[in-house]
Amino acid sequence: MATTAAPALTFTRVPHPAPAAAEVRAQVLANPGFGTKFSDHMVSIDWTEAEGWHNAQILPYGPIALDPAAAVLHYAQEIFEGLKAYRLADGGIALFRPEANAARFNASARRLAMAEIPEALFVEAVEQLVLADRDWFPTVEGGSLYLRPFMFASEAFLGVRPAKTYRFMVIASPAGNYFKSGSPAVSIWVSDYTRAAPGGTGAAKCGGNYAASLVPTAEAFARGHDQVLFLDAAEHKWIEELGGMNLFFAFDDGSILTPPLSGTILPGITRESLIALAREEGLTVREERYSLDQWRADAASGKLVETFACGTAAVVTPVGKVADHNGEFVIGSGGPGQLTQKLRQRLVAIQRGEAADSHGWVKQIA
Ligand SMILES: Cc1ncc(COP(=O)(O)O)c(C=O)c1O
């Protein structure tokens, strides 16, 4: 659906009549966890065919009313994004590559036959919320304000066709360090289930993809693993990605490999950033298919030295162990490898304004 020309929208502000008390907020910020606590406000913007994007508001955080026939509740026309705002060493506030999230959001919108939002409006909505709730940054080391822009079909209509009205919203949730003690190596279960097939929605960040990953993820947990890995749909042979992270493989010849953006995996912004950083480090980066059998063989021969997963939530996470019905194998020493740690440190330092940002990735907003 075509983007409506970007009108300069003015955000109406309705301040929270009873924001969280300072002591309550302080308690949350000292131990934020992930995704359970929310800041005082939220953004809401509506789209209709007739009016395009309108009714931009910053509202008190709270429940929203939906018609029971709203299309999202029946046909799952819903997409989302995830990004973080960081407090910089000098007290400022920055977002990491919000334009990349806006671009991916619109790619998801096109795949789900939803209205696209002007990238500048997406970014402004995120910024406005962060500035309104700037007192909601965690006080714990490694903390950040996690931002969740999302959009759903709000039209009350049960016919199966793209809806004619949408709501875009942004909520914010203080987030702690994903892993309490640095970055332990995770254990992975290779699923028999398929996440995405060619021609499907695998490259879109739509809620339906995650609904379908819950049973495989629960199975991985039940078997004692931390994450689920999906293989390709056609041959059940090629490595695709984890339930919520992309994968990289590091070899003894100094090269690294990551599965290509074939349309069935999410084009991760952390993935793209790490490819750039690794190339700067002088590494050869290949975006090529890699099979589970080859991974197992290379881990055994020592050709493969490290494997890591990456995504906004945990940034870079070493993979220590892999298991499927044929048994399990260990990567390197089973713990965090040197390259994994180096790339993680470089990226985190850029995100937090502690290292030079030669790519223009960090958008300081305060
Ligand atoms: C399925 C999936 N793959 C990969 C990623 C990593 O993407 P990003 O680095 O943009 O957070 C995510 C997280 O958003 C995800 O949900």
PDBQT file of the ligand as one rigid body, heavy atoms in Angstrom, charges set to zero:
ROOT
HETATM    1  C1  LIG A 401      13.952 -13.683  14.058  1.00  0.00    +0.000 C 
HETATM    2  C2  LIG A 401      14.969 -12.644  14.371  1.00  0.00    +0.000 A 
HETATM    3  N1  LIG A 401      16.156 -12.713  13.744  1.00  0.00    +0.000 NA
HETATM    4  C3  LIG A 401      17.112 -11.783  13.958  1.00  0.00    +0.000 A 
HETATM    5  C4  LIG A 401      16.917 -10.731  14.841  1.00  0.00    +0.000 A 
HETATM    6  C5  LIG A 401      17.990  -9.714  15.053  1.00  0.00    +0.000 C 
HETATM    7  O1  LIG A 401      17.644  -8.495  14.459  1.00  0.00    +0.000 OA
HETATM    8  P1  LIG A 401      18.230  -7.130  14.996  1.00  0.00    +0.000 P 
HETATM    9  O2  LIG A 401      19.706  -7.254  14.979  1.00  0.00    +0.000 OA
HETATM   10  O3  LIG A 401      17.749  -6.101  14.034  1.00  0.00    +0.000 OA
HETATM   11  O4  LIG A 401      17.696  -6.927  16.362  1.00  0.00    +0.000 OA
HETATM   12  C6  LIG A 401      15.703 -10.640  15.534  1.00  0.00    +0.000 A 
HETATM   13  C7  LIG A 401      15.466  -9.549  16.485  1.00  0.00    +0.000 C 
HETATM   14  O5  LIG A 401      14.925  -8.536  16.120  1.00  0.00    +0.000 OA
HETATM   15  C8  LIG A 401      14.701 -11.606  15.274  1.00  0.00    +0.000 A 
HETATM   16  O6  LIG A 401      13.524 -11.536  15.907  1.00  0.00    +0.000 OA
ENDROOT
TORSDOF 0
